[in-house]
């Protein structure tokens, strides 16, 4: 008896006694047994015995569980059946699981970083009310120019904020211990911790209403410093420590994991918080009253009912009013503005866009993997056409079959997602260690319920995505045609072929977008490394120290440049005697290329003589105080004039050296030598420009070189000092040698941060390098998946057309003609995918150019190279199965 004759009889005999739901279950069980090789009658009998009394079971199910219980039972049966089906094809299942694991695991890893950095609310009460307030001079392109004390008081009285607290990051010397320590310190107003709403682990924090105008001689320390220097001693509260020769009493220890909500890695690593009223010593009255920027920014908590947008509008109105009241302090050409930023956005800083780029890149890899699995499932759906037809003939509803096939896909995706998340969880610490220091809130990265929910949602979406095409195809199965074939293969239908080729087009387009993004990042990185730095970083090591800045100026050992110069000269002399050292220089301010945090910088408010440069209006420029040998140690070439010499001291007229960018900006058609500027509106003397040096990319490798001014360290003192050593020992050894020299002159000074300039440059590119490596990795995986995908599709098409090709060859067609026929048809798919990918790559390149400095908005060479590589891979993937088609034996093909 054939299956076409058997099915109607079985169906008629059981119709009266079975409910629809139980008949579907029995049909599925019967089909499963037939697929395993049991004869139809035996399979039906065994299925009935497995179910017992189907009619009674259906009634009990409806009575006890209702529709929900029935649905759960069906779902469980679908899952169990899906597991059995996947278990019969281990090679396919392993390949699909690994593909999903790569996509979901990578997406989950990147999401855990994005979640901790960008999405998760800051760990403070009502974090949506917290903002950062930043001053800009839009007219001259200066951002974050600093806020003055009068501006802070204006904002306090505005009613926009319930609390606002300025802060000032610095490094400090912690003494009174066996060895002086350099600690990171954030000077804050007394209301800082109450504004954030954070309680200490031990002790207390500052009284927010403390009226002390200067420092109140109290500090709060971090949990890390408490454990590192005080061994976790609970009796640390009340202990007195020395900071820059000033005594402070420890009143509290912050909880473990607490970080200052700063926008730089230095500020986030704060270890000590002293309270300052921003109204007394060591500030003088002129500084307190001045509207020149003093501290970098302030954090605030918005008043109840005020949104960030409302606050920005009201601050704009306040700024407009202050500009009219104080026109001399806020000249029109500066275009002073104040930005109100959500504190979470400020903390994220510049890392948000690169992280979102990486998340998008791994998402594209997941989409390409899903497209590959969808093509494999379409091929399997063709092979399982007979099974699906039998189910429908037995009475299985189309919706139930679609649900079953989707369940198989979702189970497959869930297994792959679980494997991916398990890998991420196992490598979490390695992942965190690979992140550059510029990524904030890394201590909050965790595989928690948010990350699990994301991975589950991603897995579910992936399962639906690659399972939808084969599930929809099951709805269009011609039962009679499939069953009459009795196992013979048929030519793929037009719709099925179109679906497979559409998936390949999408794969190739997405792969080209990723490949071009990788190329753009690589090209920009190459441009930055190939461009002349303007200085020679090789074999130069930088070691840092900091001179004390006590609150009582009478206790300052180095109050003037004349007092500091002997110390500087002696350090230079002794360091030159170290083994292997060829040259030494000292610098302050922004002297260290590509690494000068805000607290190290010297802001020069330049004043030009009337009729020159910017006239009477000051210009803010970051300055560097350097010894005469600085230019030689770093290889900065002199273009005209002269450099500093040993005779440029505080007893001689002040002189400055500028870079070519400043000469072009202010004296484009004139010789700047001999021109005079003041380095501060309050400076008593004019400084003469005596030299012009070549531009050096000491601020950024991607941005244009800004105007720079160098002053002599013998004429202008600096507290933050960097010792530049060309030659000598390894950084760790050199740091010990320099420490011995410095502390032999002043035992209270810390020496820290030894690093080669090559390492400094590498660190400045860390985030971009990580982005490049990961995007390149994603592009390589995408390229491999696309090649496998098109190879699999072409190979499957060739296998389906074996008889057709055999007929062509039997009728006299040449193998080369068959090869050309297959190649022409499939290369059309590659070409369409490449065109779509080029369009997407052009759009992406414009987005990247706006996101990352140094990336070109249109790079034809990179785009052409990416398209050529992808087309070559696609051609090779088509050629291999096409060549096999050309070698088919006609007799064997026709016999099959």
Rosetta blueprint (number, residue, H / E / L):
1 X L
2 X L
3 X H
4 X H
5 X H
6 X H
7 X H
8 X H
9 X H
10 X H
11 X H
12 X H
13 X H
14 X H
15 X H
16 X L
17 X L
18 X L
19 X L
20 X H
21 X H
22 X H
23 X H
24 X H
25 X H
26 X H
27 X H
28 X H
29 X H
30 X H
31 X H
32 X H
33 X H
34 X H
35 X H
36 X L
37 X L
38 X L
39 X L
40 X H
41 X H
42 X H
43 X H
44 X H
45 X H
46 X H
47 X H
48 X H
49 X H
50 X H
51 X H
52 X L
53 X L
54 X H
55 X H
56 X H
57 X H
58 X H
59 X H
60 X H
61 X H
62 X H
63 X H
64 X H
65 X L
66 X H
67 X H
68 X H
69 X H
70 X H
71 X H
72 X H
73 X H
74 X H
75 X H
76 X H
77 X H
78 X H
79 X H
80 X H
81 X H
82 X H
83 X H
84 X H
85 X H
86 X H
87 X H
88 X H
89 X L
90 X H
91 X H
92 X H
93 X H
94 X H
95 X H
96 X H
97 X H
98 X H
99 X H
100 X H
101 X H
102 X H
103 X H
104 X H
105 X H
106 X H
107 X H
108 X H
109 X H
110 X H
111 X H
112 X H
113 X H
114 X H
115 X H
116 X H
117 X H
118 X H
119 X H
120 X L
121 X L
122 X L
123 X L
124 X L
125 X L
126 X L
127 X H
128 X H
129 X H
130 X E
131 X E
132 X E
133 X E
134 X E
135 X E
136 X E
137 X E
138 X H
139 X H
140 X H
141 X L
142 X E
143 X E
144 X L
145 X L
146 X L
147 X E
148 X L
149 X H
150 X H
151 X H
152 X H
153 X H
154 X H
155 X H
156 X H
157 X L
158 X L
159 X L
160 X L
161 X E
162 X E
163 X E
164 X E
165 X E
166 X E
167 X E
168 X E
169 X E
170 X E
171 X E
172 X E
173 X E
174 X E
175 X E
176 X L
177 X L
178 X L
179 X L
180 X L
181 X E
182 X E
183 X E
184 X E
185 X E
186 X E
187 X E
188 X E
189 X L
190 X L
191 X L
192 X H
193 X H
194 X H
195 X H
196 X H
197 X L
198 X L
199 X L
200 X L
201 X L
202 X E
203 X E
204 X L
205 X L
206 X L
207 X L
208 X L
209 X L
210 X L
211 X L
212 X L
213 X L
214 X L
215 X E
216 X E
217 X E
218 X E
219 X E
220 X E
221 X E
222 X L
223 X H
224 X H
225 X H
226 X H
227 X H
228 X H
229 X H
230 X H
231 X L
232 X L
233 X L
234 X H
235 X H
236 X H
237 X L
238 X L
239 X L
240 X E
241 X E
242 X E
243 X E
244 X L
245 X L
246 X E
247 X E
248 X E
249 X E
250 X E
251 X E
252 X E
253 X E
254 X L
255 X L
256 X L
257 X L
258 X L
259 X L
260 X L
261 X L
262 X L
263 X L
264 X L
265 X H
266 X H
267 X H
268 X H
269 X L
270 X L
271 X L
272 X E
273 X E
274 X E
275 X E
276 X E
277 X L
278 X L
279 X L
280 X L
281 X L
282 X L
283 X L
284 X L
285 X H
286 X H
287 X H
288 X H
289 X H
290 X L
291 X L
292 X L
293 X L
294 X L
295 X E
296 X L
297 X E
298 X E
299 X E
300 X E
301 X E
302 X E
303 X L
304 X L
305 X L
306 X L
307 X L
308 X H
309 X H
310 X H
311 X H
312 X H
313 X H
314 X H
315 X H
316 X H
317 X H
318 X H
319 X H
320 X H
321 X H
322 X H
323 X H
324 X H
325 X H
326 X L
327 X L
328 X L
329 X L
330 X L
331 X L
332 X H
333 X H
334 X H
335 X L
336 X E
337 X E
338 X E
339 X E
340 X E
341 X E
342 X E
343 X H
344 X H
345 X H
346 X H
347 X H
348 X H
349 X L
350 X L
351 X H
352 X H
353 X H
354 X H
355 X H
356 X H
357 X H
358 X H
359 X H
360 X H
361 X H
362 X H
363 X H
364 X H
365 X H
366 X H
367 X H
368 X H
369 X H
370 X H
371 X H
372 X H
373 X H
374 X H
375 X H
376 X H
377 X H
378 X H
379 X H
380 X H
381 X H
382 X H
383 X H
384 X L
385 X H
386 X H
387 X H
388 X H
389 X H
390 X H
391 X H
392 X H
393 X H
394 X L
395 X L
396 X L
397 X L
398 X H
399 X H
400 X H
401 X H
402 X H
403 X H
404 X H
405 X H
406 X H
407 X H
408 X H
409 X H
410 X H
411 X H
412 X H
413 X H
414 X H
415 X H
416 X H
417 X H
418 X H
419 X H
420 X H
421 X H
422 X H
423 X H
424 X H
425 X H
426 X H
427 X L
428 X H
429 X H
430 X H
431 X H
432 X H
433 X H
434 X H
435 X L
436 X L
437 X L
438 X L
439 X L
440 X L
441 X L
442 X H
443 X H
444 X H
445 X L
446 X L
447 X L
448 X L
449 X H
450 X H
451 X H
452 X H
453 X H
454 X H
455 X H
456 X H
457 X H
458 X H
459 X H
460 X H
461 X H
462 X H
463 X H
464 X H
465 X H
466 X H
467 X H
468 X H
469 X H
470 X H
471 X H
472 X H
473 X H
474 X H
475 X L
476 X L
477 X L
478 X L
479 X H
480 X H
481 X H
482 X H
483 X H
484 X H
485 X H
486 X L
487 X L
488 X L
489 X L
490 X L
491 X L
492 X L
493 X L
494 X H
495 X H
496 X H
497 X H
498 X H
499 X H
500 X H
501 X H
502 X H
503 X H
504 X H
505 X H
506 X H
507 X H
508 X H
509 X H
510 X H
511 X H
512 X H
513 X H
514 X H
515 X H
516 X H
517 X H
518 X H
519 X H
520 X H
521 X H
522 X H
523 X H
524 X H
525 X H
526 X H
527 X H
528 X H
529 X H
530 X H
531 X L
532 X L
533 X L
534 X L
535 X L
536 X L
537 X L
538 X L
539 X L
540 X E
541 X E
542 X E
543 X E
544 X E
545 X E
546 X E
547 X L
548 X L
549 X L
550 X L
551 X L
552 X L
553 X H
554 X H
555 X H
556 X L
557 X L
558 X L
559 X L
560 X L
561 X H
562 X H
563 X H
564 X H
565 X H
566 X H
567 X H
568 X H
569 X H
570 X H
571 X H
572 X H
573 X H
574 X H
575 X H
576 X L
577 X L
578 X L
579 X L
580 X L
581 X E
582 X E
583 X E
584 X E
585 X E
586 X E
587 X E
588 X E
589 X E
590 X L
591 X L
592 X L
593 X L
594 X L
595 X L
596 X L
597 X L
598 X H
599 X H
600 X H
601 X L
602 X E
603 X E
604 X E
605 X E
606 X E
607 X E
608 X E
609 X L
610 X L
611 X L
612 X L
613 X L
614 X L
615 X L
616 X L
617 X L
618 X L
619 X E
620 X E
621 X E
622 X E
623 X E
624 X E
625 X E
626 X E
627 X L
628 X L
629 X L
630 X H
631 X H
632 X H
633 X H
634 X H
635 X L
636 X L
637 X L
638 X E
639 X E
640 X E
641 X E
642 X L
643 X L
644 X L
645 X L
646 X L
647 X L
648 X L
649 X L
650 X L
651 X L
652 X L
653 X L
654 X L
655 X E
656 X E
657 X E
658 X E
659 X E
660 X H
661 X H
662 X H
663 X H
664 X H
665 X H
666 X H
667 X L
668 X L
669 X L
670 X L
671 X L
672 X L
673 X L
674 X L
675 X L
676 X E
677 X E
678 X E
679 X L
680 X L
681 X L
682 X L
683 X L
684 X L
685 X L
686 X L
687 X E
688 X E
689 X E
690 X E
691 X E
692 X E
693 X E
694 X L
695 X L
696 X L
697 X L
698 X L
699 X L
700 X L
701 X L
702 X L
703 X L
704 X L
705 X L
706 X L
707 X L
708 X L
709 X E
710 X E
711 X E
712 X E
713 X L
714 X L
715 X L
716 X L
717 X L
718 X L
719 X L
720 X E
721 X E
722 X E
723 X E
724 X E
725 X E
726 X E
727 X E
728 X L
729 X L
730 X L
731 X H
732 X H
733 X H
734 X H
735 X H
736 X H
737 X H
738 X H
739 X H
740 X H
741 X H
742 X H
743 X H
744 X H
745 X H
746 X L
747 X L
748 X L
749 X L
750 X L
751 X E
752 X E
753 X E
754 X E
755 X E
756 X E
757 X H
758 X H
759 X H
760 X H
761 X H
762 X H
763 X H
764 X H
765 X L
766 X H
767 X H
768 X H
769 X H
770 X H
771 X H
772 X H
773 X H
774 X H
775 X H
776 X H
777 X H
778 X H
779 X H
780 X H
781 X H
782 X H
783 X H
784 X H
785 X H
786 X H
787 X H
788 X H
789 X H
790 X H
791 X H
792 X H
793 X H
794 X H
795 X H
796 X H
797 X H
798 X H
799 X H
800 X H
801 X L
802 X H
803 X H
804 X H
805 X H
806 X H
807 X H
808 X H
809 X H
810 X H
811 X L
812 X L
813 X L
814 X L
815 X H
816 X H
817 X H
818 X H
819 X H
820 X H
821 X H
822 X H
823 X H
824 X H
825 X H
826 X H
827 X H
828 X H
829 X H
830 X H
831 X H
832 X H
833 X H
834 X H
835 X H
836 X H
837 X H
838 X H
839 X H
840 X H
841 X H
842 X H
843 X H
844 X H
845 X H
846 X H
847 X H
848 X H
849 X H
850 X H
851 X H
852 X L
853 X L
854 X L
855 X L
856 X L
857 X L
858 X L
859 X L
860 X H
861 X H
862 X H
863 X H
864 X H
865 X H
866 X H
867 X H
868 X H
869 X H
870 X H
871 X H
872 X H
873 X H
874 X H
875 X H
876 X H
877 X H
878 X H
879 X H
880 X H
881 X H
882 X H
883 X H
884 X H
885 X H
886 X H
887 X L
888 X L
889 X L
890 X H
891 X H
892 X H
893 X H
894 X H
895 X H
896 X L
